[in-house]
């Protein structure tokens, strides 16, 4: 019929099952690594928001650095430029936070010795 709209109907039965298996089978080890990284970043952010940790604590920066590092690792196998840039800078900023934590600790120890 000319001008009639076609209704899309998803494949059923064996065809849909085969497609689902192909999608599942494409989940590689690096996808799992990236997913763990995402979970670590989300965990750090949730813990910050519910006030279980503070942004000045070492654990916050470590969770973010490790999480972003795992995502960067997974992106090396399935590259996406914009995601890589975000995660690369996330790692750098988290490493800065880790360095700042240790410099602050070192400074506090040296001030205690002077007293």
C-alpha positions in Angstrom: 0.0 0.0 0.0 1.6 3.3 -1.0 1.9 5.8 1.8 1.2 3.3 4.5 3.5 3.2 7.5 5.5 0.1 8.2 5.6 -1.1 11.8 9.0 -2.4 13.0 8.8 -5.7 14.7 11.8 -7.1 16.4 13.0 -10.5 15.4 11.8 -13.3 17.5 12.9 -16.8 18.4 16.3 -18.1 17.3 17.3 -15.0 15.4 16.9 -12.7 18.5 18.6 -15.3 20.7 21.6 -15.5 18.3 21.9 -11.7 18.2 21.8 -11.6 22.0 24.6 -14.2 22.2 26.8 -12.2 19.8 26.4 -9.1 21.9 27.2 -11.0 25.1 30.2 -12.7 23.5 31.7 -9.3 22.5 32.2 -8.3 26.2 36.0 -8.7 26.3 38.3 -8.6 29.4 39.2 -5.0 28.8 35.5 -4.1 28.9 35.4 -5.7 32.4 38.5 -3.8 33.4 36.8 -0.5 32.2 33.6 -1.4 34.1 35.6 -1.9 37.3 37.1 1.5 36.8 33.7 3.1 36.3 32.5 1.3 39.5 35.5 2.7 41.5 34.9 6.3 40.3 31.2 6.0 41.1 32.0 4.5 44.5 34.4 7.4 45.3 31.8 10.0 44.3 28.9 8.4 46.3 31.2 8.0 49.3 32.0 11.7 49.0 28.4 12.8 48.7 27.2 10.7 51.7 30.1 12.1 53.7 31.9 8.8 54.3 35.1 10.3 52.9 36.4 13.8 52.3 38.0 15.0 49.1 41.2 15.8 51.0 41.6 12.1 52.0 44.0 9.9 50.2 41.4 7.2 49.5 39.3 9.6 47.4 42.2 10.4 45.0 43.4 6.8 44.9 40.0 5.5 44.0 39.7 8.1 41.2 43.2 7.5 39.9 42.8 3.7 39.8 39.3 3.9 38.4 40.3 6.3 35.6 43.5 4.4 34.9 41.5 1.2 34.4 39.2 3.0 32.0 42.2 4.4 30.1 43.5 0.8 29.9 40.3 -0.4 28.4 40.2 2.5 26.0 43.6 1.4 24.6 41.8 -1.7 23.2 38.6 0.0 22.1 39.6 3.6 21.5 37.3 6.6 21.9 39.2 9.9 21.7 36.9 12.1 23.8 36.6 9.5 26.6 40.4 9.0 26.5 41.0 12.7 27.0 38.6 12.9 29.9 40.0 9.9 31.7 43.6 10.9 31.0 43.1 14.2 32.7 41.1 12.5 35.5 44.2 10.4 36.2 46.5 13.4 36.1 44.3 15.4 38.5 44.0 12.5 40.8 47.8 12.0 40.9 48.1 15.7 41.7 45.7 15.1 44.7 47.8 12.1 45.8 51.0 14.2 45.6 49.4 17.1 47.5 48.3 14.7 50.2 51.8 13.4 50.7 53.4 16.9 50.5 50.9 18.1 53.2 51.7 15.1 55.4 55.4 15.8 55.0 55.0 19.5 55.9 52.9 18.6 59.0 55.5 16.2 60.2 58.3 18.7 59.7 56.4 21.3 61.6 55.9 18.9 64.5 59.6 18.2 64.7 60.4 22.0 64.8 58.1 22.4 67.9 
